Amino acid sequence: MLRLWAVLALLAAGSFARAEEAEGEAEKVVDGFSDGDRAKMAESSEKHEFQAEVNRLMDIIINSLYTDKQVFLRELISNAADALEKARFHSVQDETFLGDTKDLEVKIEHDADAKTISIIDTGIGMSKADLINNLGTVAKSGTTNFLEAMAEGGDANLIGQFGVGFYSAFLVADKVSVTSKCNDDPVQHVWESSADASFTVVDDPRGNTLGRGTRVTLHLKEDAHDYLSEDKLKESAKKYSQFIQFPIYVKVKKEVDVEAEEDDDDDDKEDEDEEQKDDVETKDEEEKDEEDKKPKKKTVFEWEQVNTQKAIWLRAKEDVTEEEYNEFYKSISKDYLDPLAYTHFNAEGEIEFKSILFLPKKAPFDMMDNYWTKKSEVKLFVRRVLVAEKFDELLPRYLNFVRGVVDSDDLPLNVSREQLQQNKIMKVISKKLVRKVLELMKKLAKDEESGGDDEEEESEEKEEKEEKKEKKDEEGLWTKFWKEFNKNLKMGCYEDDSNRSKLSKLLRFYTTKSEGKEVSLDKYLDRMQESQESIYYMSGDSIETMKKAPSLQIFLKKDLEVLMLPDHLDEPCLQKLADYEGKKFVSIQKADVKLDETEEEKKKFTKIKDMYKPLTDWWKKKLTDLTESGAMKEA
């Protein structure tokens, strides 16, 4: 029995040693190429010089291009998506185009040992000539124009505008390998460069391993090794490819239980060890008990899709459910509540773009604290590729609480923020977004106002009960929105000259007749007296303090409605407005307020004046005599 266990131990040691040797051999394979493959490639490779402009471009990229290096992933994923779109287009024209490689997808994997990242797509692929022309030289509209823009002092982030974003790979890599296979070329080719003014192209000694498509492998620089972290790679890939229409997978490592596999192995060995079964039966049972208590773990690699969220803004409004809108809002805003309201639209005309904008239910607790520094949270996409998560000029400051997405095909993919702000297209987009947000608010306010008017007309007891229920429901719309974001709209009224009249219709104020509710300026006008020429207002620390003010009493007596402004932003807002529908705003706390008098009041004043005329005449004469200079002569 001892001999048996000794034999089993030796067998186990031998298998372990062989496994280690196999691992050692596997480690020598980098990017799928063995040492032998590398030797063959070195012998037969063709060396080419980069176009002069490309050389200059490489210097710019390596030394001064992007501040945020992870845009390399955006560029390469975008290129892969374009290749997939071309393959899809060809497959529509020719059903046999896809052949055996029918899945159109992008895969991203990393090799921590070899310090590489690979982006693999099953797109249209490139022939030898394509590799030389596309990656070694650039057409007139490419690098040359980019360099001209740079010479004129343009931002280096303009690279993507000229279609040369591939070279951003050298931001993080000191060597780039591109393996590609297309249907027009029976041979698979490998392009390689170390950004040293030259590149090589060679037939792949392994033959056709891709089927169709391209594999871009980056040999990372030391300062880019953080991209070898699985979490970092997933996060970056998801950030830029969340809404790309083709599936994008990242290779992830997982641990699984292997009890079932061990059971299968035990079944295979049963026949071989049948003769010795009786001798070791007791021992086997004990081992099985121990294995049951401590299941073994095995490391496996799986492909995990990172862009599961769909770009619902590309679909028709009628095809998107309320639940889908809510889930989409939560995914882009990280809010736990559903949105208060949203607008989904396609802008057409000189500029075309698609957008969904949301109004949140709750304002951030620090909204006004960060008012001057907070950026718009509307995400900007170009052909479903994220360009900017937060942007200064997409919406004005007072609308920085709006969430959503904008996707335009008319913008350059990788243009800098500074350049976008000067871009005429951006200004048009911004103008349309503001108009759509204000229209959405106007609709909410109008729906609530019309609902309120209908309720006021009803007088029966049953309908009054229904009124109360409706009010509870409606408070979640415009009333709730105003409670959360009224300060933003007042700031907008102060700052936004072009939209001030639209914002004025959304404003709500307490009045002496509103019974503790805030009403619109239109309602105030409806209740104005016929002879009233001005809109009266007063400001103070609180409603209660203002109600006790002496200056208010005459207005209450005359039954004139007065706006009451307890918020410090109210009065500057009205001062900026100056008037509403031709009626000027007048503060009752200033000395020059003139009230209209009725005929009865005028007669009463004349009567009193005549009654006291002897007294006033005597007093006037007395003062004249007492004043040597006669200063009161004209009084």
Sequence and secondary structure as in RCSB ss.txt:
>XXXX:A:sequence
MLRLWAVLALLAAGSFARAEEAEGEAEKVVDGFSDGDRAKMAESSEKHEFQAEVNRLMDIIINSLYTDKQVFLRE
LISNAADALEKARFHSVQDETFLGDTKDLEVKIEHDADAKTISIIDTGIGMSKADLINNLGTVAKSGTTNFLEAM
AEGGDANLIGQFGVGFYSAFLVADKVSVTSKCNDDPVQHVWESSADASFTVVDDPRGNTLGRGTRVTLHLKEDAH
DYLSEDKLKESAKKYSQFIQFPIYVKVKKEVDVEAEEDDDDDDKEDEDEEQKDDVETKDEEEKDEEDKKPKKKTV
FEWEQVNTQKAIWLRAKEDVTEEEYNEFYKSISKDYLDPLAYTHFNAEGEIEFKSILFLPKKAPFDMMDNYWTKK
SEVKLFVRRVLVAEKFDELLPRYLNFVRGVVDSDDLPLNVSREQLQQNKIMKVISKKLVRKVLELMKKLAKDEES
GGDDEEEESEEKEEKEEKKEKKDEEGLWTKFWKEFNKNLKMGCYEDDSNRSKLSKLLRFYTTKSEGKEVSLDKYL
DRMQESQESIYYMSGDSIETMKKAPSLQIFLKKDLEVLMLPDHLDEPCLQKLADYEGKKFVSIQKADVKLDETEE
EKKKFTKIKDMYKPLTDWWKKKLTDLTESGAMKEA
>XXXX:A:secstr
 HHHHHHHHHHHHHHHHHHHHHHHHHHT BTTB HHHHHHHHHH EEEE  HHHHHHHHHHHHHS SSTTHHHHH
HHHHHHHHHHHHHHHHHH TTTTTT     EEEEEETTTTEEEEEE SS   HHHHHHHHH   IIIIIHHHHHH
HTT  GGGGGGGT GGGGGGGTEEEEEEEEE TT SS EEEEE SSSEEEEEE TT  SSSSEEEEEEEE GGGG
GGGSHHHHHHHHHHHHTT SS EEEEEEEEEE HHHHHHHHHHHHHHTTTTHHHHHHHHHHHHHHHHHS  EEEE
EEEEES  S  GGGS GGGS HHHHHHHHHHHH  SS  SEEEEEEE SSS EEEEEEE SS  TTTTTTTTT  
BEEEEEETTEEEESSBSSSS GGGTT EEEEEESSS TT  HHHHHH HHHHHHHHHHHHHHHHHHHHHHHHHHH
HHHHHHH  SHHHHHHHHHHHHHHIIIIIHHHHHHHHHHHHHHHH STTHHHHHTT EEEETTSTT EEEHHHHH
HTS TT  EEEEEE S HHHHHT HHHHHHHHTT  EEEE STTHHHHHHHH EETTEEEEETTSTT      HH
HHHHHHHHHHHTHHHHHHHHHHHHHH TT TTTT 
